Structures are given as structure tokens and as C-alpha cells.
Amino acid sequence: MAVQKQPTKEQIRDYMARRQAGRKPPPDPREIRRQLGWELMEMTRKIVG
């Protein structure tokens, strides 16, 4: 039995198609800040500041 070291062309094409189909634009900057917890830091600065 041959050991396959590389994916086939079809597997690569399928992977690339799935990857491109799953692309979305980046989230809104406010959403990024919320996910990173930066809003909490800004609120803390205003309270302490």
C-alpha cells in the first residue's frame, strides 16, 4: 500500500472552496473591542481617571 504524503488536487480544491466560501468581512471595531474586553478597560479609565 502506498503512503500518501500530499493531498490530492481534488482535496486541495475542496479545501480552498470551503475556505473561500467561509470568508466573512471583519467584525465592526466595536465588536472587536467588546470581544477583547477593551470596553471594560476604557470604562475603568474613565472611572479612575
Secondary structure, DSSP 4 states (H G I P E B T S, - for coil): -PPP-S--HHHHHHHHHHHHHT--PPPPHHHHHHHHTHHHHHHHHHHH-
